[in-house]
Amino acid sequence: MPAWQSWTEQVLQQIAQGKFLGLLTLMFGIGLAIQADSAQRAGRRWPGPYLWRAALLLLDRLLHYLLVVEFDVLMGYAVTGAIVAYVITGSPRAQRIWIGVAASVHALLVAVFTLGLWSGRAGSLGGVPEPNPYREGSWWDLVLLRLDNAAIFRFEPVFLLFLGVAMFILGSRLYRAGLFVDAGAVLRRRLIAVGAVAFVVDLTLGVSNQNWLFLVRYGTAPIVALGLLALIAEVAGRGRPGWAGRRCAELGRVALSGYVLQNILATSLFYGWGLDLGSVPSIWRLPVTLAGFVLVSTVVLTAAHLWLRRFSRGPVEWLWVKGYDLLAGGTARPAAPARGLRAGPRERSRAST
C-alpha cells in the first residue's frame, strides 16, 4: 500500500474512531428524557413500561449479535437505559453526582488499560482463529464464532457501562437545558469550542501511536461527540432542512431497520460468505472500503425513503411495537408525575382541581 494511502486510511479511521459511538450514547440519553417527559405529560408512571422497552432492546440486540454482526453496543445500552431511567427522575444534584462518579470510574478504567498498552502488559482481547472464519467460513461458522467468543465480543458493552451512565444522564440534562432550542445558543457554542479542541488532541494522539487507543476511543472521542452534537443542533436549527436533511430525518424514523440493513449489506459485501471484498489486495482496500461505504449509505437512505412512502414505520420498528404491546399491554396506567420531572400544564391543572 502506498504511504499516502496508508496515512489517509489512518486519518479516516481516527476521525470516525469513537465519535459516532459517543453521539449514539448521548442520543440515547436524550431519547430517555423525551420519553420520560412524554410519560409525565400523559400522567403515566415512569419508568413503568419503559423497562419492557429495555428488555425488548436486550432481546433484539442479542438476536442481532448472534445472526448479523458481533460489534454491537446496544445490548449494553439496554442495561444502561434501565439504570438511568430511574436516575433522571432524581434531583439535578443527584444526577451530577451520578455523572461525576460514573465518569471517574470510567476514567480510571481507561487509564489502567492505556498504561497496560504502553507497558506491553495488556493482554490481547482475542485474535482471529485460523483459518480465518471471516474469509473462509460460512454465515453459520460466524454464528458459532460469536457463541464461542461471547466474553471477548461483549467486552466493549461491559466496559462502556460507566461511560454510558454518565453520557446518558448528560444527554438528558443537555436536552432539558435547551440544547436544541434558540435559548441554547451559548451552550452550543461552548460545546462546539470544547469539541474542537478535543478533536485536535484526539486526532494527534490517535495517528501518533496505537497505544493511545483506549484514551482516544473512550476518552477524547466522547468529548468530541459533545461538540458534534452541538454543531448538528446549531446547523439544524438555522432553517428548513434541505434534501440531505430530509433524507436523514427519514432514516431517523426507521433507525433500527436502517441499522440492521446497514450491517446486513456491509457483511454481505465484505465477509467471505458474501462477496468477500475484505480480501482485496491492500492497495485496493481504501478505495473499495470508501466505495462500499457510499454504496451502503445510498441503499439505506433510498430504502428508508421508499419504505416511508408506503408505510409509517420500518419493519423492525413495527415488530418492536407488536412486541411492546405484547409485553407491556395494560401496564401503562396514569400516575402522578415522577419525582424530579417538572409537571406540565395538564398535570398542574389536575393538581389544582
Number of C-alpha atoms within 10 A of each C-alpha: 12 8 8 9 16 14 13 12 17 15 16 13 14 22 17 12 19 22 23 16 17 25 21 22 28 27 19 22 29 22 17 23 25 15 16 26 21 14 23 25 20 17 21 21 19 25 22 18 19 21 18 19 20 20 18 18 20 18 14 16 23 16 13 19 22 17 16 22 18 21 14 17 20 21 23 21 27 21 20 25 26 18 16 24 23 15 18 26 20 14 12 13 9 13 20 15 12 20 20 13 15 19 19 15 14 22 16 12 18 21 15 13 19 19 17 14 18 13 10 10 10 13 9 8 9 10 8 9 9 9 9 11 18 23 17 14 15 15 19 13 14 20 16 14 19 20 14 11 12 14 13 14 19 18 14 14 19 16 15 19 18 22 22 29 26 27 28 31 27 23 25 23 19 21 20 16 13 14 21 20 14 12 11 18 16 11 15 26 15 13 20 23 16 15 25 18 14 22 24 13 15 25 20 14 18 24 17 10 10 13 18 20 21 21 21 28 20 22 22 24 29 26 24 28 26 26 25 22 22 24 18 13 17 20 10 14 14 9 8 9 14 10 9 10 12 13 15 16 16 19 22 14 16 23 18 16 20 22 13 17 17 18 16 16 18 21 21 17 18 20 21 20 19 17 13 16 20 19 14 13 11 14 12 14 18 18 13 17 18 12 12 17 13 11 13 19 16 12 15 18 21 14 18 24 18 11 16 15 8 8 10 12 17 20 15 17 16 15 12 17 14 13 15 17 13 11 15 16 11 9 13 16 11 14 14 15 22 21 14 12 18 14 18 15 10 12 16 12 10 9 10 6 5
